[in-house]
Amino acid sequence: MTALSTWTPVCAVADLVPGRGVAALLPSGEQVAVFAVAGDVHAVSNVDPFTGAAVLSRGIVGDLGGVAVVASPMHKQHFDLRTGACVEDPATSVRVYPVRVADGVLAVGSP
């Protein structure tokens, strides 16, 4: 992974609703989808690679074989929240962003 030059504060961790996504805009113009799942926080690209629509933050969060995933609301492909890999099409993935929590505030990293 390349060095991070920017950490963008998104929200207070306490404001995240487990199992629901939040969309955020990074200074680079990239949209991220942030999820709190089973005590962990994940950030992936908000753009569905199959449709180009920025909708993953509105996806359905679930568990497939012990792996936290989000299902796109468009065509229901599942994306692993840890790796970004599409469960149904391993050749397709979404970008995963690092997250950190400091003083209760969630920040997303980008190069």
C-alpha positions as CSV (number, residue, x, y, z in Angstrom):
1,M,0.0,0.0,0.0
2,T,1.2,3.5,-0.8
3,A,1.9,6.0,2.0
4,L,-1.2,7.9,3.1
5,S,-1.2,11.6,2.6
6,T,-4.7,12.4,3.8
7,W,-6.9,11.2,6.6
8,T,-10.4,12.5,6.2
9,P,-12.7,12.7,9.3
10,V,-16.0,11.2,8.4
11,C,-18.1,11.0,11.6
12,A,-18.1,10.0,15.2
13,V,-18.0,6.3,15.5
14,A,-21.0,6.5,17.9
15,D,-23.0,7.9,15.0
16,L,-22.6,4.8,12.9
17,V,-25.6,2.4,13.0
18,P,-24.4,-1.2,12.9
19,G,-25.3,-2.8,9.6
20,R,-26.1,0.5,7.8
21,G,-23.8,2.4,5.5
22,V,-22.8,6.0,5.4
23,A,-21.4,7.7,2.3
24,A,-18.6,10.2,2.5
25,L,-16.7,12.3,0.0
26,L,-12.9,12.4,0.2
27,P,-10.9,15.5,-0.8
28,S,-9.9,13.6,-4.0
29,G,-13.5,13.5,-5.1
30,E,-13.8,9.8,-4.4
31,Q,-16.9,8.5,-2.6
32,V,-16.6,5.9,0.1
33,A,-19.1,3.7,1.8
34,V,-18.4,3.2,5.6
35,F,-20.0,0.4,7.6
36,A,-19.9,-0.7,11.2
37,V,-20.2,-4.5,11.4
38,A,-19.7,-6.7,14.4
39,G,-17.5,-4.2,16.2
40,D,-15.3,-3.5,13.1
41,V,-15.5,-0.5,10.8
42,H,-14.9,-0.9,7.1
43,A,-14.6,1.6,4.2
44,V,-14.9,0.7,0.5
45,S,-15.6,2.6,-2.7
46,N,-19.2,3.7,-2.9
47,V,-19.3,3.0,-6.6
48,D,-20.8,-0.3,-7.8
49,P,-18.3,-1.5,-10.5
50,F,-21.1,-3.3,-12.5
51,T,-23.3,-0.2,-12.9
52,G,-21.1,2.8,-12.1
53,A,-23.8,4.0,-9.7
54,A,-22.6,5.4,-6.3
55,V,-24.9,3.2,-4.2
56,L,-23.0,0.7,-2.1
57,S,-23.6,2.8,1.1
58,R,-27.2,1.9,0.6
59,G,-26.5,-1.8,0.2
60,I,-27.6,-4.6,2.4
61,V,-25.0,-5.7,4.9
62,G,-24.7,-9.4,5.8
63,D,-22.5,-12.4,6.4
64,L,-21.6,-15.0,3.9
65,G,-19.7,-17.9,5.5
66,G,-18.4,-15.7,8.3
67,V,-17.3,-12.9,5.9
68,A,-18.9,-9.5,6.3
69,V,-20.3,-8.3,2.9
70,V,-22.4,-5.6,1.4
71,A,-24.8,-6.5,-1.4
72,S,-25.2,-3.8,-4.0
73,P,-28.8,-2.5,-4.2
74,M,-28.6,-2.6,-8.0
75,H,-28.0,-6.2,-9.0
76,K,-27.2,-7.7,-5.6
77,Q,-23.6,-8.7,-6.1
78,H,-21.8,-9.2,-2.7
79,F,-18.5,-7.4,-1.9
80,D,-16.2,-8.6,0.9
81,L,-15.8,-5.6,3.2
82,R,-12.3,-6.6,4.2
83,T,-10.8,-7.2,0.7
84,G,-13.4,-5.6,-1.7
85,A,-13.6,-8.8,-3.8
86,C,-16.9,-9.6,-5.4
87,V,-18.2,-13.0,-4.2
88,E,-19.9,-13.8,-7.5
89,D,-17.2,-12.5,-9.8
90,P,-13.7,-12.7,-8.2
91,A,-12.2,-10.8,-11.2
92,T,-14.2,-7.7,-10.0
93,S,-13.6,-5.8,-6.8
94,V,-14.1,-2.4,-5.1
95,R,-11.3,-0.4,-3.6
96,V,-10.9,-0.8,0.2
97,Y,-9.8,2.2,2.2
98,P,-7.9,2.1,5.6
99,V,-9.8,3.5,8.6
100,R,-8.7,4.7,11.9
101,V,-10.4,5.9,15.1
102,A,-9.0,8.7,17.2
103,D,-10.8,10.3,20.1
104,G,-14.0,8.6,18.9
105,V,-13.8,10.1,15.4
106,L,-13.6,7.8,12.4
107,A,-11.3,8.9,9.6
108,V,-10.7,7.3,6.2
109,G,-7.3,7.3,4.6
110,S,-6.4,8.0,0.9
111,P,-3.2,8.6,-1.0
